[in-house]
Every structure is written in C-alpha cells, then in structure tokens.
Amino acid sequence: MEIHPYPLCWPPTKNRTSVNRRKKAQFKVTFAQARDDLLKELSRFKATNVIISSNVPLRQDGLPLATFSEPSDPGVIVSFKAFKKDYIFSCDHWLKVKDNLRAIGKHIEALRGIERWGVSSIEEIFEPFLLPTSSPTYHSNPEPFWWEILEVSPDATIEEIKTAYRNLSRKYHPDTGGDRFQWDRLQLAYQNALSIKT
C-alpha cells in the first residue's frame, strides 16, 4: 500500500465530510505554519516516515507551488510510523487545505495532552488511527480545480464567478432534475472561489 503526497490518497475506511457541511475555519495560520506545527508535534514522540497527502502540488521544500489555487477537495491525510506501527489521520471538515492540516495538528496535540493524565498511553490513545493492515485502494483521483467546475478562468472576477455560478445552478439544481453530485461540487467550488477572491 503506497501513500503519496499528491494527489490526495483518501483512505476508504474514513468517511468524507459532505460538501455542504464543510466550514470556514478560524485558524490564523499559513500552510507553512500548519505544516511546521504538525511536524513539531510528531517529533515529540519520534514519528518517522511522515507523509502529508493532499490535492496541493508541492515544491521540493514541501510548500505549495507559486501557482497554487485551493483545490475543490480540501481533504488532508497525514500518515506516519510511531511505536513500530503505522498511523493515519484525516480531515476534510474545513474549506481550505491549510485548515484541515492545522486541525490534524491540533488533534494530535490534544491526544498527546490526554496522555498526561496517566490513564492511558499515547499508543493506546492512537489505536483508532492505526493504518489498516489489509491493502485497501486509496482514492487518488484529484477533483478539478474550482475554476474548472465553474467553467471560468483562474483569473476570473467576482462578477464572472457569480454569473457562472448562477448559470450552472440552473443546470444542476436537484429540484429541477439536476445532478446532485454536480450540484454539491458546484457549491464547494463556489465557496472556494469566494474565499480566495474576497
């Protein structure tokens, strides 16, 4: 079983957050800060073989490419080895990749905090996050970027985005016989576009 940084390798054993339930986070961090804080947390229990997987293409230094735009699927997984076992954490609750990365880091930090009470070890606390021993197929087909779904250019103005959204809404709205999957993708793409452009 191979997990790679790009595109996202979402584990089939983990449920996805539906498009209309994803939220805008209040984290005040950059992608680099979220990544560095996560790596610092992992280093505290000597985690190795760390892989951060998302739909963000990265440079050699692990930061997003200069041409980076928020993907329509903002999910993130983090896999690593600790205590001679393989673990995987995943999050797609938030609208932006950096926020899902931050959430995983904060989650691991909180789990480490629980260990301080002496009721259970970090190894026991991490048990639900063990990588499945079988070899499941990981979903690695990246979704189109928001501008591809909205059928506009990456440099589109807010007005162009809103016009495209209105036109596609009429086409895909489930109440008028449209495709539910396309409708959900359209909603997420529109939310991503607005969060980037405003």
RAJO-V117687 format. One record per run of one state. SS is the DSSP state (h for helix, s for strand, l for the rest). FROM is the first residue (numbers start at 1). LEN is the number of residues. If there is no record, write none. Layout:
((SS & FROM & LEN) (SS & FROM & LEN))
//
This chain:
((l & 1 & 9) (s & 10 & 1) (l & 11 & 8) (h & 19 & 3) (l & 22 & 1) (s & 23 & 1) (l & 24 & 7) (h & 31 & 13) (l & 44 & 4) (s & 48 & 7) (l & 55 & 3) (s & 58 & 1) (l & 59 & 5) (s & 64 & 1) (l & 65 & 6) (s & 71 & 1) (l & 72 & 4) (s & 76 & 7) (l & 83 & 2) (s & 85 & 7) (l & 92 & 2) (s & 94 & 1) (l & 95 & 2) (h & 97 & 19) (l & 116 & 6) (h & 122 & 8) (s & 130 & 1) (l & 131 & 8) (s & 139 & 1) (l & 140 & 5) (s & 145 & 1) (h & 146 & 5) (l & 151 & 7) (h & 158 & 15) (l & 173 & 1) (h & 174 & 3) (l & 177 & 3) (h & 180 & 18) (l & 198 & 1))
//
